[in-house]
Amino acid sequence: MDVIDLRSDTLTQPTEEMRQAMANAEVGDDVYGEDPTVNKLQERAAEMLGKEAGLLMASGTMSNLVAALTYCHRGDEIVMGDQAHMFWNEAGGASALAGAQIRLIPNDDQGRIDPADLEAAIRPPGNVHASPTTLVCLENTHNRCSGGVLTPEDTAKIGQVAHAAGASVHLDGARIFNAAVALEVPVKELVKDVDDVSFCLSKALSCPVGSVLCGTRDFIDRANKWRKMVGGGMRQAGVLAAAGLVALDSMIDRLADDHANARRLAQGLANIDGLTVDPDSIHTNIVIFEVDPSLGPSAKLIGALGAEDVKVSSPSPTAIRMVTHRHISSDDVEETLSRTSKAVRALR
């Protein structure tokens, strides 16, 4: 059997057009600002997102870390949702390297945070006993909330609360183009009320490496110093940026196919006894479903799926995550459902 790998959209391989662009990329020393292909990508990304400037990073994690370093002094506080990727999956970088304290407030099942919860959590400067809240972090789409999307209105409400309290807003937009496609709104509308945004080239956009951080020119100038400090000065990085330019031209509209496959996957999983998912809650390319305790912990089903050559990941001991992407066809979805049904039966 062919292996069906649904662990992440980070598994996507560059297209042939990307490989050709990378091979022929015009390059220079990006640390000196002299790589023309990097400069073109940064300008194009910033224009698409309605920001003044952009900065190529090695990864989304680096983008999020550099944003925290740029905004926060040691001892400041960052408020984010309790399911945030920055909290769960980035090795504690904001605390270890930026010296910032993380304060968590609840995410709902689509990854939203309640503006009232945020208002209650923010601590203004001036109290010697408290860490001042200098940064609020959002995530769109939301990785641990089944790829849930934030609408422009959702983001605007959070921006109003944060800005009224003097805090900046960073958007972890690793899959922001998925959100724009799902909502059928320009990506600029999704990020107009945040101070900066990062997005990944290396996930569903199929590039081999990269993330772009976008914000005001002053913010990007300051972020560039921190990028250098954490080892993100990549010299002739136009070889990577060339793939990003292809992605922004040709890989966004096709994300709708991944979303359709994810919805079909969720519909089929919902019909397998012992698995629980609401197909109506799936808007993009991430499907997280619960495993009934009668089947054991999710690790047992992961093992059974592995025996059927289906690779998945697990966000918790009771849940499994499947992610659709460019290399997963509609036929792969149907085959996944057949193999998953077989794996579940093997555990009964």
Secondary structure, 3 states (H helix, E strand, C coil): CCCEECCCHHHCCCCHHHHHHHHCCCCCCHHHCCCHHHHHHHHHHHHHHCCCEEEEECCHHHHHHHHHHHHCCCCCEEEEECCCHHHHCCCCHHHHCCCCEEEEECCCCCCCCCHHHHHHHCCCCCCCCCCCEEEEEEECCEHHHCCECCCHHHHHHHHHHHHHCCCEEEEECCCHHHHHHHHCCCHHHHHCCCCEEEEECCCCCCCCCCEEEEECHHHHHHHHHHHHHCCCCCCCCHHHHHHHHHHHHHCCCCHHHHHHHHHHHHHHHHCCCCEECCHHHCCCCEEEEEECHHHCCHHHHHHHHHHCCEECEEEECCEEEEECCCCCCHHHHHHHHHHHHHHHHHCC
